[in-house]
């Protein structure tokens, strides 16, 4: 896998291009990858097709926000460490700033206010049902395309719904990895639908050589991996030591950012368990914020900015949003920076592929459980919200209506109905 001989770029140009993507990339992580390919491969020529395909495969198999990790990886290749930072800030800043602003305004007006405001929020929560339903369907087609993986996903959903504890999602992911390793880890037939088996346009796997000379070596991997392990360990230890609520809130976001496989939507149940269950964010505010997150461009993980701004733990406001954004994104950034020097070194090993197949199926089940609760229970509270949620689901499943239009339409519909006394 070669890197085009375009030379090193500057952090400024990386920031400008990442900001452009952060302002215009609507539609979720899969759509983001399409925007990024057009920018980084076709328009700018910063990387070639084989490198892009290998980076996509890497980011899809690591926990964390795939499109953000891809942006960071390209920034690192293009302009070194400063390029990685510039890519993160540029791609994340628009959505994080918008989500923080929404949280501040929502905190001033109140989630439960009567009238059009509460109706619009109800519309956002109803639209969230459609967004998550569409994510479950699209992910199941890609990650659980056969009977065995459908059964594994169903078992994961049943476990999460039957055991509503903060650690359930982590246990479910671990069990999925074990089942995947036992079922498929000793065979080489990973086949279609496996995120670790992405192929190029010619039907072959991209070359798996490291990006030599651009992204560091073994020392980089050791340092970044060590920082990730230390951060995750502290996030698990903090609650047991009785840390202040502000630190526990940050620890919950770190755990969510470090343990999410399968895309941005899967962070929802982890965040619900981490910040709603302790009472730092109300259920209504949580689901309303998630609805708002569908209407902004950029990474869905920017939902953390909303949570940090509105949370009862920590400084709140824009300071809380900044801390929360860093906490949820940093684990994934450390992982991709650690993995870049050894890109592809383990992708072709059957035991890794099998474990990832099991994890991916479990992720589908976790998201399906989140569709039931908290999204479904909060988003469908009346006949009107049920109809709006159903319409949003149908519109999104057809893939002919942009998510932004669906979310805006749902909010406007229920705001109008609320204004005339229909709830």
C-alpha positions in Angstrom: 0.0 0.0 0.0 1.6 3.2 -1.1 1.2 6.8 -0.1 1.1 9.3 -3.0 4.3 11.3 -3.1 2.5 14.6 -2.5 4.8 15.6 0.4 3.9 16.8 3.8 1.1 19.3 4.3 0.4 21.9 6.9 -1.8 21.6 9.9 -3.6 24.7 8.7 -4.7 23.1 5.4 -5.8 20.0 7.4 -7.8 22.2 9.7 -9.5 24.0 6.9 -10.5 20.9 5.0 -11.6 19.1 8.2 -13.7 22.2 9.2 -15.3 22.1 5.7 -16.2 18.4 6.3 -17.4 19.2 9.8 -19.8 21.8 8.5 -21.2 19.8 5.6 -21.1 16.1 6.6 -24.7 15.1 7.4 -26.2 11.6 7.4 -24.2 9.7 10.0 -20.8 7.9 10.0 -21.3 5.8 6.8 -22.2 9.0 4.9 -19.2 10.7 6.5 -16.9 8.1 5.0 -18.3 9.0 1.5 -17.7 12.7 2.1 -14.2 12.0 3.3 -13.3 9.8 0.4 -14.4 12.5 -2.1 -12.3 15.1 -0.2 -9.2 13.1 0.7 -8.9 10.8 -2.3 -10.6 12.4 -5.2 -10.4 16.2 -4.7 -7.2 16.6 -2.6 -5.2 13.4 -3.4 -3.8 13.2 0.1 -4.1 9.4 0.1 -4.8 6.8 -2.6 -7.7 4.4 -2.8 -5.8 1.5 -1.2 -4.8 3.6 1.8 -8.3 4.9 2.2 -9.8 1.4 2.1 -7.2 0.2 4.7 -8.0 3.1 7.0 -11.7 2.5 6.8 -11.2 -1.2 7.7 -9.0 -0.2 10.6 -11.4 2.4 12.0 -14.4 0.1 11.6 -12.7 -2.6 13.7 -11.5 -0.3 16.5 -13.8 1.0 19.2 -14.6 4.6 18.9 -16.2 7.0 16.3 -15.0 5.6 12.9 -15.3 8.8 10.8 -13.6 10.9 13.4 -10.8 8.3 13.7 -10.4 8.3 10.0 -10.1 12.1 9.9 -7.5 12.0 12.7 -5.6 9.3 10.8 -5.5 11.3 7.6 -4.4 14.4 9.5 -1.6 12.4 11.0 -0.5 11.1 7.6 -0.7 14.5 6.0 0.8 16.8 8.7 2.1 14.8 11.6 0.9 15.2 15.2 -0.3 18.8 14.6 -2.3 17.5 11.6 -4.0 14.9 13.7 -5.0 17.6 16.3 -6.1 20.0 13.5 -8.2 17.2 11.9 -10.0 16.4 15.2 -10.7 20.1 16.0 -11.9 21.0 12.5 -14.2 18.0 12.1 -15.6 18.1 15.6 -15.9 21.8 16.4 -19.1 22.7 14.4 -21.2 19.9 15.8 -19.8 20.2 19.4 -20.4 24.0 19.4 -23.9 23.6 18.1 -24.8 20.9 20.6 -23.4 22.9 23.5 -25.4 25.9 22.4 -28.6 23.8 22.2 -28.0 22.5 25.7 -27.5 26.0 27.1 -30.7 27.2 25.4 -32.6 24.1 26.5 -31.4 24.5 30.1 -32.7 28.1 30.0 -36.2 27.2 28.6 -36.6 23.8 30.4 -37.3 20.5 28.8 -40.8 20.2 30.0 -42.1 23.6 29.0 -45.6 23.6 27.6 -46.5 24.7 24.1 -44.5 24.6 20.8 -41.1 24.2 22.6 -42.2 21.0 24.3 -43.9 19.8 21.1 -40.7 20.4 19.1 -38.7 18.4 21.7 -41.3 15.6 21.5 -40.8 15.6 17.8 -37.1 15.3 18.2 -37.6 12.3 20.5 -40.0 10.7 18.1 -37.6 11.3 15.2 -34.9 9.6 17.2 -37.0 6.4 17.2 -36.8 6.4 13.4 -33.1 7.2 13.3 -32.2 4.3 15.6 -34.6 2.0 13.8 -32.9 2.8 10.5 -29.5 2.3 12.1 -30.5 -1.2 13.5 -31.8 -2.3 10.1 -28.8 -1.0 8.1 -26.3 -2.4 10.6 -28.0 -5.8 10.8 -27.8 -6.1 7.0 -24.0 -5.5 7.1 -23.0 -7.1 10.5 -25.6 -9.8 11.0 -26.4 -11.1 7.5 -26.9 -14.8 8.4 -28.9 -16.8 10.8 -26.1 -17.5 13.3 -25.3 -13.8 13.7 -28.9 -12.8 13.9 -29.3 -15.3 16.8 -26.2 -13.8 18.5 -27.6 -10.3 18.0 -31.0 -11.4 19.5 -29.3 -13.0 22.5 -27.3 -9.8 23.1 -30.5 -7.7 22.9 -32.2 -10.1 25.4 -29.3 -9.9 27.8 -29.2 -6.1 27.7 -33.0 -5.8 28.2 -33.1 -8.5 30.9 -30.1 -7.2 32.9 -30.3 -3.4 32.9 -27.0 -2.6 34.7 -24.3 -0.2 33.9 -21.8 -3.0 33.0 -24.2 -5.0 30.9 -23.1 -3.6 27.6 -19.4 -4.2 28.3 -20.1 -7.8 29.4 -22.2 -8.3 26.2 -19.5 -7.1 24.0 -16.9 -9.4 25.7 -19.2 -12.4 25.4 -19.8 -11.6 21.7 -16.0 -11.6 21.2 -15.7 -15.0 22.9 -18.5 -16.5 20.9 -17.1 -15.1 17.7 -13.7 -16.5 18.4 -15.1 -20.0 19.2 -17.5 -20.0 16.3 -15.4 -18.5 13.5 -11.9 -17.8 14.9 -10.4 -21.0 13.5 -11.8 -20.6 10.0 -10.7 -18.3 7.2 -14.2 -17.9 5.6 -15.0 -14.4 7.0 -17.1 -13.7 3.9 -19.4 -10.8 3.3 -20.7 -8.5 5.9 -17.6 -8.6 8.1 -16.2 -5.2 8.8 -12.7 -6.6 9.0 -12.9 -8.0 5.5 -13.5 -4.8 3.6 -12.3 -5.1 0.0 -11.3 -2.6 -2.6 -13.0 -2.0 -5.9 -11.1 -4.9 -7.5 -12.5 -7.4 -5.0 -9.2 -7.9 -3.3 -8.2 -6.9 0.2 -6.1 -3.7 0.4 -2.4 -4.2 1.1 -1.7 -4.3 4.9 1.7 -2.8 5.1 2.3 -0.1 7.7 2.4 3.5 6.7 6.1 3.7 7.1 7.8 7.1 7.6 4.5 8.9 8.2 2.9 7.7 11.4 5.7 6.7 13.7 6.8 3.3 14.8 6.8 0.8 17.7 7.4 3.5 20.3 4.3 5.4 19.1 2.2 2.3 19.4 3.5 1.6 22.9 3.0 5.2 24.2 -0.4 5.6 22.7 -1.6 2.2 23.9 -0.2 2.9 27.4 -2.1 6.2 27.6 -5.3 4.5 26.4 -4.9 1.7 29.0 -4.2 4.2 31.8 -7.2 6.4 30.9 -9.6 3.4 30.7 -8.3 1.9 33.9 -8.8 5.2 35.7 -12.3 5.5 34.3 -13.2 2.1 35.9 -11.4 2.8 39.2 -12.8 6.3 39.8 -16.3 5.2 40.7 -15.0 2.5 43.1 -12.9 5.1 44.9 -15.8 7.4 45.5 -14.5 10.2 43.2 -16.4 13.5 43.0 -19.4 13.4 40.7 -17.6 15.6 38.1 -14.9 13.0 37.8 -17.3 10.1 37.7 -19.2 11.9 34.9 -15.9 12.2 32.9 -15.1 8.6 33.7 -18.5 7.5 32.2 -17.8 9.4 29.0 -14.3 7.9 28.7 -15.7 4.4 29.2 -18.4 5.1 26.5 -15.8 6.4 24.1 -13.4 3.5 24.7 -15.9 0.6 24.5 -18.2 1.5 21.6 -18.0 -0.8 18.6 -20.0 -0.4 15.4 -20.7 3.3 15.0 -21.9 6.4 16.7 -25.4 5.3 17.5 -24.2 2.4 19.7 -22.8 5.0 22.2 -26.5 5.7 23.2 -27.0 2.9 25.7 -23.6 3.3 27.2 -24.2 7.0 27.8 -27.7 6.3 29.1 -26.3 4.0 31.7 -23.4 6.3 32.5 -25.1 9.7 32.9 -28.8 9.2 33.1 -28.9 6.4 35.6 -26.9 8.4 38.2 -29.3 11.3 37.7 -26.9 13.8 36.2 -29.0 14.2 33.1 -32.7 13.7 33.0 -34.2 11.1 30.6 -36.2 13.7 28.7 -33.2 15.9 28.2 -31.1 13.0 27.2 -33.4 11.8 24.4 -34.2 15.4 23.3 -30.4 16.0 23.0 -30.0 12.8 21.0 -32.8 14.1 18.7 -31.0 17.4 18.2 -27.8 15.5 17.4 -29.5 14.1 14.3 -29.9 17.6 12.9 -26.3 18.7 13.0 -23.5 17.7 10.8 -20.3 16.0 11.9 -19.8 13.1 14.4 -22.6 11.8 16.5 -20.2 11.6 19.5 -20.6 15.4 19.7 -23.7 14.5 21.7 -21.3 14.5 24.6 -21.0 18.3 24.3 -24.7 18.5 24.9 -24.5 16.2 28.0 -21.5 18.1 29.4 -23.2 21.4 29.0 -26.5 20.3 30.6 -25.2 17.9 33.2 -25.7 18.5 36.9 -22.2 17.0 37.5 -19.3 19.2 36.5 -19.0 22.9 35.5 -21.8 22.7 32.9 -22.2 25.2 30.1 -19.5 25.5 27.5 -16.7 24.5 29.9 -18.6 21.3 30.7 -19.1 20.7 27.0 -15.4 21.1 26.3 -14.4 18.6 29.0 -17.1 16.1 27.9 -16.1 16.3 24.2 -12.4 15.6 25.0 -13.3 12.8 27.4 -15.4 10.9 24.8 -13.2 11.4 21.8 -9.7 11.0 23.3 -9.8 7.2 23.8 -10.7 6.5 20.1 -8.0 9.0 19.0 -5.4 7.3 21.1 -6.3 3.9 19.7 -6.2 4.9 16.1 -2.8 6.7 16.6 -1.5 3.5 18.3 -2.7 1.3 15.5 -1.5 3.3 12.5 2.1 2.1 12.7 1.0 -1.5 12.6 -1.9 -1.1 10.3 -3.0 -4.5 8.9 -0.7 -6.5 11.1 -3.5 -8.6 12.6 -6.5 -8.1 10.2 -5.9 -11.3 8.4 -5.6 -13.5 11.4 -8.6 -15.8 11.7 -9.0 -15.5 15.5 -9.1 -11.7 15.4 -11.6 -11.8 12.5 -13.8 -14.3 14.3 -13.8 -12.2 17.5 -14.7 -9.1 15.6 -17.5 -10.8 13.9 -19.0 -11.8 17.2 -18.5 -8.3 18.6 -20.2 -6.8 15.6 -23.3 -9.0 16.0 -23.5 -8.2 19.7 -23.4 -4.5 18.8 -26.5 -4.9 16.6 -28.3 -6.5 19.6 -27.2 -3.7 21.9 -28.6 -1.1 19.5 -31.8 -3.0 19.1 -32.3 -3.0 22.8 -31.7 0.7 22.9 -34.5 1.1 20.3 -36.8 -0.4 22.9 -35.5 1.6 25.8 -34.6 4.4 26.3 -35.4 5.6 22.8 -38.8 3.9 22.2 -40.2 4.5 25.7 -39.2 8.2 25.6 -40.1 8.9 22.0 -43.5 7.2 21.8 -45.7 8.6 24.5 -49.0 9.3 22.6 -50.8 8.5 19.5 -49.4 11.6 17.8 -45.8 10.8 18.7 -46.4 7.2 17.6 -47.5 8.3 14.2 -44.6 10.7 13.8 -42.1 8.1 14.9 -43.6 5.6 12.4 -43.5 8.2 9.6 -39.9 9.1 10.5 -38.9 5.4 10.4 -40.5 4.8 7.0 -39.0 7.9 5.5 -35.5 7.0 6.7 -35.8 3.4 5.6 -36.6 4.5 2.1 -33.2 6.3 2.1 -34.9 9.0 -0.1 -35.4 11.6 2.6 -32.3 13.3 4.3 -32.1 12.7 8.0 -32.0 16.5 8.6 -35.4 16.9 6.8 -36.9 14.0 8.8 -35.8 15.4 12.1 -36.8 19.0 11.3 -40.2 17.8 9.9 -40.9 15.7 13.1 -40.1 18.7 15.3 -42.2 21.1 13.3 -45.1 18.7 13.1 -45.4 18.1 16.8 -44.7 21.8 17.6 -47.6 22.8 15.4 -49.8 20.1 16.9 -48.9 21.2 20.5 -49.6 24.8 19.6 -53.3 23.9 18.9 -53.6 21.6 21.9 -52.9 18.2 20.4 -50.4 16.1 22.3 
